Amino acid sequence: MKFRLLCVTFMLLLSSCATPTYNYAPETIAISEPPLGLISTVRIGDIMLKQGKYREHEAFYLQAARKIGVAYTLQPGYYLKDGGDGASEFFSPRDEGAGRIDNIFLADRGKAVMTRNNRSELCIVSVYNNYTCEPVGRVDWMKRPVLAHDAFQQTLIYNGKVGSRINIAYREFSNNMARPAFNNNVEYDLSESANIAYKGAELEVLEATNQHIKFKLHQNFNAVK
């Protein structure tokens, strides 16, 4: 216990304090593909059109493990921005492909990654808000697409042709997970009309085989709410 207290005291003397902030709001991006009026060709099993939204999140990526001081190591992966206070920015490892903050035995657990001085320093903030820093080194800064809890996407998928009839699959995804109650397969007889519609989406089929479909999109799904 005495050794533990000495270690904590020593680390406190060597480090300063910082309190992470969580005020970052990622940008919501709407997607609607392909563009209206464009002639598109897709193969069986591929997405013909999609509409939805996702969030573009500021982040950085480490390609290799990085030592921060003597007590901490940042493992490779993504670190998403949580907030900032002007002088500093705060990040944490979460989402698919996230990195990890490791600490040596007896060191206080790291709870956040901080950048300082215009992202020239990379720091670890401990659970007691102490931090230690190193020069930033090789870091890939980016805006990472992230599906949030309110993400939503609609798609049509080409399933092939039998005679004059084509099969189209409709799929809804919420937070990157399919919604079974909102999945459906529909057939259209091209001998009756080359124009097909589903849930507000309207397109003109120019060519359809058991390998691909060529079409022109006139309208995507109803606007995402």
C-alpha positions as CSV (number, residue, x, y, z in Angstrom):
1,M,0.0,0.0,0.0
2,K,2.8,2.4,0.8
3,F,4.5,1.6,-2.5
4,R,1.2,2.3,-4.3
5,L,0.8,5.7,-2.5
6,L,4.4,6.6,-3.4
7,C,3.8,5.7,-7.0
8,V,0.6,7.8,-7.2
9,T,2.3,10.7,-5.5
10,F,5.2,10.5,-7.9
11,M,2.9,10.5,-10.9
12,L,0.9,13.5,-9.5
13,L,4.1,15.5,-9.1
14,L,5.1,14.8,-12.7
15,S,1.7,15.5,-14.3
16,S,-0.8,18.3,-14.7
17,C,-4.6,18.1,-14.6
18,A,-7.1,18.2,-17.4
19,T,-10.9,17.6,-17.4
20,P,-12.2,16.0,-20.6
21,T,-15.1,17.8,-22.2
22,Y,-17.9,16.1,-24.1
23,N,-19.4,18.9,-26.2
24,Y,-18.7,17.6,-29.8
25,A,-21.6,17.2,-32.1
26,P,-20.7,15.3,-35.4
27,E,-22.2,16.4,-38.6
28,T,-25.2,14.5,-39.9
29,I,-24.8,13.6,-43.6
30,A,-27.7,12.7,-45.9
31,I,-27.1,10.2,-48.7
32,S,-29.2,9.7,-51.8
33,E,-27.7,7.5,-54.5
34,P,-27.5,7.3,-57.5
35,P,-28.1,10.9,-58.7
36,L,-31.5,11.5,-60.4
37,G,-31.5,11.1,-64.2
38,L,-28.3,9.1,-64.2
39,I,-28.2,5.7,-66.1
40,S,-26.8,3.1,-63.7
41,T,-26.0,-0.6,-64.1
42,V,-25.7,-3.0,-61.2
43,R,-25.3,-6.8,-60.9
44,I,-27.5,-9.3,-59.1
45,G,-27.3,-8.9,-55.4
46,D,-26.0,-5.3,-55.6
47,I,-27.7,-2.2,-54.3
48,M,-29.6,-0.3,-57.0
49,L,-30.4,2.8,-54.9
50,K,-30.2,3.9,-51.3
51,Q,-31.2,6.8,-49.2
52,G,-30.5,7.6,-45.5
53,K,-28.2,9.4,-43.2
54,Y,-25.1,8.8,-41.1
55,R,-22.8,10.9,-39.0
56,E,-19.3,12.2,-40.0
57,H,-17.2,12.1,-36.9
58,E,-13.8,13.8,-36.4
59,A,-11.3,11.1,-35.5
60,F,-7.7,10.0,-35.7
61,Y,-6.2,6.6,-36.6
62,L,-3.1,5.0,-35.3
63,Q,-1.4,2.4,-37.5
64,A,1.0,1.2,-34.8
65,A,1.1,1.2,-31.0
66,R,2.3,4.4,-29.4
67,K,4.0,4.8,-26.0
68,I,2.8,7.8,-24.0
69,G,5.2,8.4,-21.1
70,V,6.3,5.4,-19.1
71,A,2.8,4.3,-18.0
72,Y,0.6,4.2,-21.1
73,T,0.3,2.7,-24.6
74,L,-2.2,3.6,-27.3
75,Q,-3.0,0.6,-29.4
76,P,-3.7,0.8,-33.1
77,G,-7.2,1.8,-34.2
78,Y,-9.7,4.6,-34.4
79,Y,-10.2,7.3,-31.7
80,L,-13.4,9.4,-32.0
81,K,-13.6,13.1,-30.9
82,D,-15.6,13.7,-27.7
83,G,-15.1,17.5,-27.3
84,G,-12.7,20.3,-26.8
85,D,-12.2,23.6,-24.9
86,G,-10.2,25.6,-27.5
87,A,-6.8,24.7,-26.2
88,S,-7.3,21.0,-26.1
89,E,-9.3,18.3,-27.9
90,F,-10.5,15.0,-26.3
91,F,-10.9,11.6,-28.0
92,S,-11.8,8.1,-26.9
93,P,-11.5,4.6,-28.5
94,R,-15.0,3.4,-29.5
95,D,-16.9,2.3,-32.5
96,E,-15.9,-0.6,-34.8
97,G,-12.1,-0.8,-35.3
98,A,-11.4,1.2,-32.1
99,G,-8.0,1.3,-30.5
100,R,-7.4,0.9,-26.8
101,I,-5.6,2.7,-23.9
102,D,-3.3,0.3,-22.0
103,N,-1.5,1.2,-18.7
104,I,1.2,-0.5,-16.7
105,F,0.5,-2.2,-13.4
106,L,-0.1,0.4,-10.6
107,A,-0.7,3.3,-13.0
108,D,-4.0,5.0,-12.9
109,R,-6.3,3.8,-15.7
110,G,-6.4,6.1,-18.8
111,K,-9.9,7.4,-19.6
112,A,-9.3,9.8,-22.6
113,V,-6.8,10.9,-25.2
114,M,-6.0,14.6,-25.4
115,T,-4.3,16.7,-28.1
116,R,-2.7,20.0,-27.2
117,N,-0.9,22.9,-29.0
118,N,-2.6,22.6,-32.3
119,R,-2.5,18.8,-32.3
120,S,1.3,18.7,-31.9
121,E,1.1,16.7,-28.6
122,L,-0.7,13.5,-27.8
123,C,-1.6,12.9,-24.2
124,I,-3.4,10.4,-21.9
125,V,-5.8,11.7,-19.3
126,S,-6.2,9.4,-16.3
127,V,-9.3,8.7,-14.3
128,Y,-8.0,11.3,-11.8
129,N,-7.6,13.9,-14.6
130,N,-3.8,13.8,-14.5
131,Y,-2.2,13.7,-18.0
132,T,1.1,13.0,-19.6
133,C,2.1,13.9,-23.2
134,E,4.4,13.0,-26.0
135,P,5.0,14.6,-29.5
136,V,2.1,13.6,-31.7
137,G,4.2,11.6,-34.2
138,R,2.5,9.8,-37.0
139,V,-1.3,10.2,-36.7
140,D,-3.9,10.0,-39.5
141,W,-6.5,12.7,-38.9
142,M,-9.9,12.1,-40.6
143,K,-13.6,12.4,-40.6
144,R,-15.0,8.9,-40.0
145,P,-18.5,7.8,-41.1
146,V,-20.3,6.5,-38.0
147,L,-23.8,5.0,-37.8
148,A,-25.5,6.6,-34.8
149,H,-28.5,5.4,-32.8
150,D,-30.8,7.4,-35.1
151,A,-29.1,6.4,-38.4
152,F,-31.5,5.1,-41.0
153,Q,-31.1,3.7,-44.5
154,Q,-33.4,2.4,-47.2
155,T,-32.2,0.3,-50.2
156,L,-33.4,-1.6,-53.3
157,I,-31.4,-4.6,-54.4
158,Y,-31.6,-6.4,-57.7
159,N,-32.5,-10.1,-57.4
160,G,-32.7,-11.2,-61.0
161,K,-35.2,-11.9,-63.8
162,V,-37.5,-14.8,-64.7
163,G,-39.2,-14.4,-68.1
164,S,-40.4,-10.8,-68.2
165,R,-40.6,-10.4,-64.4
166,I,-37.8,-8.9,-62.3
167,N,-37.4,-9.4,-58.5
168,I,-36.4,-6.4,-56.3
169,A,-35.6,-6.6,-52.6
170,Y,-36.4,-3.7,-50.3
171,R,-34.4,-3.4,-47.1
172,E,-34.4,-1.0,-44.2
173,F,-31.5,-0.6,-41.9
174,S,-31.4,1.2,-38.5
175,N,-28.1,1.7,-36.8
176,N,-26.5,-0.6,-39.4
177,M,-28.9,-3.5,-38.5
178,A,-31.6,-4.8,-40.8
179,R,-35.2,-4.3,-39.6
180,P,-36.9,-7.7,-40.5
181,A,-40.4,-6.3,-40.3
182,F,-39.5,-3.8,-43.0
183,N,-37.9,-6.1,-45.5
184,N,-39.8,-7.2,-48.6
185,N,-39.3,-8.8,-52.0
186,V,-41.5,-7.5,-54.9
187,E,-41.9,-8.6,-58.5
188,Y,-42.5,-6.3,-61.5
189,D,-43.7,-7.5,-65.0
190,L,-41.7,-5.5,-67.5
191,S,-44.1,-6.5,-70.3
192,E,-46.7,-4.3,-68.6
193,S,-44.4,-1.3,-67.9
194,A,-40.7,-0.4,-67.8
195,N,-41.4,2.1,-65.0
196,I,-41.5,0.7,-61.5
197,A,-42.1,2.3,-58.1
198,Y,-41.8,1.4,-54.4
199,K,-42.1,3.5,-51.3
200,G,-41.8,6.8,-53.3
201,A,-38.8,5.6,-55.4
202,E,-39.5,5.6,-59.1
203,L,-37.2,4.3,-61.8
204,E,-37.2,3.3,-65.5
205,V,-35.8,-0.1,-66.4
206,L,-33.7,0.1,-69.6
207,E,-32.4,-3.4,-69.6
208,A,-32.7,-6.4,-67.3
209,T,-31.0,-9.9,-67.5
210,N,-30.0,-12.6,-65.0
211,Q,-26.6,-10.9,-64.7
212,H,-27.4,-7.2,-64.4
213,I,-30.0,-4.4,-64.6
214,K,-29.7,-1.0,-66.3
215,F,-32.0,1.7,-65.1
216,K,-32.6,5.5,-64.8
217,L,-33.6,6.8,-61.4
218,H,-36.4,9.5,-61.5
219,Q,-37.0,9.8,-57.8
220,N,-35.5,8.3,-54.7
221,F,-37.4,7.2,-51.6
222,N,-39.5,9.6,-49.6
223,A,-37.4,12.2,-47.7
224,V,-35.7,10.9,-44.6
225,K,-37.4,12.2,-41.5
